[in-house]
């Protein structure tokens, strides 16, 4: 949207949207009734509206409505990011305050949406203890568990989770289903935003839906590390419309503002080797031949080494090498395949695991962009 404007005009519009978005925090459901391009935080979605002193016992919230705009259940803490007693450090990238969910604890909020529409929740989430932690996200009747044991970025991770609204008012719930030895252990949530998504369709020139990943979740303010798309996301409710995250680990949705993106405004980064796979099911004609083309590269984020992306289409496959110096190069590749059914699955994953040259604690990988499938005419 802003790329077609002059630089000073783009700055003005971005500033205006920023003001509107933060005004929404204090305006209950106003921000959820605006056009979807203006939907940012849920009411008090960044948890910067402070609880009353009488509703806090040190860091523990006391009372079901102790957290403004939210309903809480169980042991829920209101914390400030940074160094903590006992030598711990809580990363809070989106503001100052965050929520920590103890054993079986949850926070929830009712929001107004459009029945039948597809939405993506975007939120900061990370584990706070050494044990494996899980964050359960639900908008009934849909629910999903996000495994948080893998730390993709030492400064905290941002996730997106998709759902399709069944009614005009839905309840968003974040729940810690685990039981740890320390009841204070549990996932940390530091911001929650929502965006309506518009499911793309294939075209005459390309059988792939959302081929350049331009339609995707909202990127929170200050999200410079991209947005993780959780594993096992089905295409009907995926936060990346048209695509299935079918792997055991997440893939990362990245933008051109903070990363090197070969085409357009967005791409995906395959951050967890063979455990980070993305797929789509295409309508094809049996025995007809097609050509799959795609672009791979590095995100100019310090991810380096000998990369390789493997692509599958039906029974055919290709492995494309790419030598990354972490400075933003890319190359194109192709695969000719014959459809054996009326539906053909195309899948992409990274062969190897990678970390950043200046941060060995952060997972990264090759970038995938501009996926196209066309029939071969003779």
N, C-alpha and C positions, 0 to 999 in steps of 0.2 A: 504494500500500500504506500509506504513512505518512499520507496525507491523511485517513484515517478515524480516526486516533488523536488523542488529546489532545496538546497541544504538548509537555509534558514526557515523555509516553510515546514520542512520535515521536523525540525527541532521544535517549532511552535506546536505542531500537532501532537508530537510525542509528549511534550510537556503538558498539554491540555489533557491528554488521556491519562497521564500519571496523576494529575490533580483529581480527575473524575474518579479514577480507580480508588484512590485513598479516601475520597469523600464517601465512597460506598461503604467503607468500613464502619462509619458512624451513622449510616442511613438505612439500617435494617435491610430490607429486600430490594431497595431501589436499584442496586447494582445488578441484580438478577433479572430486572425487567428491561434493561437497556439492550441495545443491539449486541450480539454475541462478541463483536470485536472489542466491546468495552467491558466485558465481564472479566473481572480480575479476582480479588479476594472475596471469599465469603464474608458475611458480617463478622467482624473481629477475627478474620481468617488468619491474621498474622499474630494474634494473641497479644497485641500491644495495648488493648483496653484493660486496665488493671482491675483486679478483683478488689472488693472492699476489704480493708484490713481485718474486719471481723470474720471474713470468709477464708482467712489464711492462718494456718498454724505452722509457722516457719515457712516451709515451701509447700505444704500439703493443703490442697483446696478442701474446704469443709462446707458441705451442703450441695444438693443436686444442681443448684443454679449459681454456684459460687463463681464460675467462669462466665463472664458476660457473653450473651448470645449463644451459649452452648449449654447442653445438659450433660452432667458428668455422673458416672457410676464407678464406685470403687476407689482405689488408692490412686489419685491423680495429683501430680506435682506441677506447680507453676514455677519455672526456673528461669534464671538469666544465663545466657551463654558465657563461655569462657572457663577459666580454672574453677574447680569445685573442691570442697573439703575432701580430704583423703587422697589428693593428688590427681583426681580425674579431670578431664577437659571435655566440655560439651560444645560441639560446633553448632552455632546458630548463624546461618548465612543470611537469613531473611529477616533482619530486625534484631531486637535485643532479647525478647522473651520466647519461650517455647513451653511445650507440655510434655511431661513424661508419664507414660501409662504403666502403672504397676500391675501385679498379677491380676488377670481377669478384669482389668479396669477398661473403661471406654469413655469417649466423648462423642456427642451426637448433636446434629442440628437439622431442623426441617427447612427446606428451601423450595422456592417456587420454580418450576421448570415447564417445558412443553411436552405433553404426552407424546410418545413415539420418537422424540428427538434423541440423538446420540450426544453424549457429553463426555468430557474428560476432566477428571479431578487431577490437579497437579499439587504436590505437597512435598515439603522437605521432611525426610525421615532417615533416621540412623539408629544403630544400636548404641547402648550406653554401658553395657557390661560385656565381659568376655564370653558369656554363654551365648548359644544360638538364640536369636530372638525373631519373632514373627509378628508382623502387623496385619491384622485382618481389616479389610476395607469392605463395607457393604452398603448397598442401596437396594433394599428388598425389592424383588426376590433374588437379586444378584449379590454375590459375595466372592471375595478373592483373598488369598493369603500371600503376603509378600515376605519371602525369606530375607532377613537382613544380616545374615552371618557374613556375606561377602561385602566388604567395604570397597566401593569403586573409587572413592575419592576421600582423602584424609580430612578434607574440609567439610564433609557432610554430603549426602546424596539427595537428589531431587527425583521423585518418581511421578509417573502419570498412570492413572487407572481409569478405564472407560466403562460406561454403563448406558443403557437405553432406558429412558424414563417410561414408566408404566402409567403414572398418574400426574396430575399437575402439581402436587406437593409430595416430595419424597424426603426421606430421612437419611442423611449421610452419617455413617458411624465409623469411627476408628477404634479398634478393640485389640487389646493384648490378650491372646488366648493362652499364652504360656504360663507356666508356674515355675518360677526360679527359686533357688535357695534364698536369695535376698529379695524380699518382697518389693523393695524399692527399684530393682532392676526392671528394665522395660524400654520399649522403643521411644524415641524422642521425635516429636512432630513440631516443626517450627513455622509452618505456613500452609494454608490451604486455599487454592483458587479453583475456579471452574470455567470451562469454555464449552460452548456448543460447537459441535463438529458437523460438517456437511459431507456426507458420504459421496465420494467421487464415483464416476462411472467410466467404463472403458470407452474409447472413441474409435472411429474408423481407422485412425492412424496408429492406434496402440491398444492392444488387448489388456494392458496392465492398468489397474486402477491406482490412482495416486502414485504415478511412476517416479516422480521426483520428490516424494515425501513432503510436498508443500502443505498439505492439510494434516495438521497434527496438534498436539496439546499446547496449551499456553505455557510460555516460559516465564517463571516467576521473576519479578524484579530482583536483580543481583544474582540471577542464575547464570553464572559464567561457565559452568561445567557441564551444561547440557542436561537433558531430562531422561532418566532411565525408564524404559518401557518394560514392565515386569514380565516374567516368563509365563507361557501357557495362556496367552490372550487370544481368544477366538476372534475371527474377522468381524462378526456381527457387533461386537462390543469393544473392539480394540481401540485404544487411544490413538492409534495410527491407522486411520480408516483405510480399508481394503487389504490390510496386511495382518498376518498371523504371527505372533511371537510364540513359536512352538518349542522353544528350547528350555533348558534347565536354568539358564541365567538370563539376565536382562540384555537388551540392546539399548543403545543410547541415541536419542533424538537430538541432533545438533543444528545450530543456526549459523547463518553466514556472518552475523555480527561478531561472534566470538570464536569461530572456527573457519578453516578453509573448507569451502563447499564448492564442488566442481561446477554445479549448475543451480540457478535459482537461489532461494532463501534458506533451504533446509536439506538435510541428508541424514543418514543413519550411520553410526559407528558400531562395528561388531567388536564389542569390548571383552568378550570372554571366550575366545577361541571357538572350538566345536560346540561349546555349551551355549553359544550365543547365535541363534539361527532365526532367520526371518523368511516367511513364505507367503505365497498367494496362489489361489486356485483360479485358473483361467478357463473360460469356455473355449473349446477347440473342436475341430472337425476330425474325427478319426482318420488316420492314414494321410492326413495333410501335413506338409512340412512347414516349419516356422523358423524364424530367426530371432534369437534372444540376444539383445545387446545391453550392456551396462557399463558403468564407469566406477573404477575404484581408485583410491588414493589415500593420503594421510591428512589428518585434520589440522596440521600445523600446530600441534599441541605438545610436541616433544615425544610423540610416539614414534619409535624408530625400530629398524631391523628388517630382516627378510620376511615380508608379509606374503600371504597367499590366500586368495578368496576362492572357494569352491562353489560352483553353481550347478544346480540340477534342474532338469526339465524332462519330465517323464522318465525314460530309461537312459537318457543321455546326460553327460556331465563334462565339465571343463574346470581345470585348476589354473588360476591366473596369478603368476608371481608379481610382486611389486617390491622394489627395494626402497625402503623409506628412510630418509634422513631427518624426518620430523619437521620439514620446512614447507609442506603444502603441495607436493606434486600429485599428479593423477594420470591415469591412462584408461583407455576404453578396451573392451573385450566383447567377444560374441560367441554364441553357441547355436549351431543348427540342430534342430531336433524334429522328430516325427511324432505327432500325436497318436496315442494308442487308444484314446477314449474321448468322450465328450467333455471331460474335465481333465486338465493337466496342472499338476502342482509344480511351481517353480520355487526353489529354495536356495538360500545363500548362507554360508557361514565362513568363518575365518579358520584356517587350518591350525594356526599357531596362537600362543598366548603372548601378550606384549605388556610392557609397562613403560612409563615415561622416563626419558633419559635423566631428568632432574627430580624424579619422584618415583622411586621403585615401589611405593605403597599404593599407587593408583593404576588400575587396569585400563588398558586402551586397546585400540586395534584399527584395522583398515576401515576406510569410509566407503559406503556404497551409495550410488546416486544414479539417477536417470536410467531407469530400467524400462526397456521397450521390447515388445514382442509383436512381430508382423508376420503374416503368412507369406510364403515364398510363391510367387506366381511364375508359371512357366509359359 
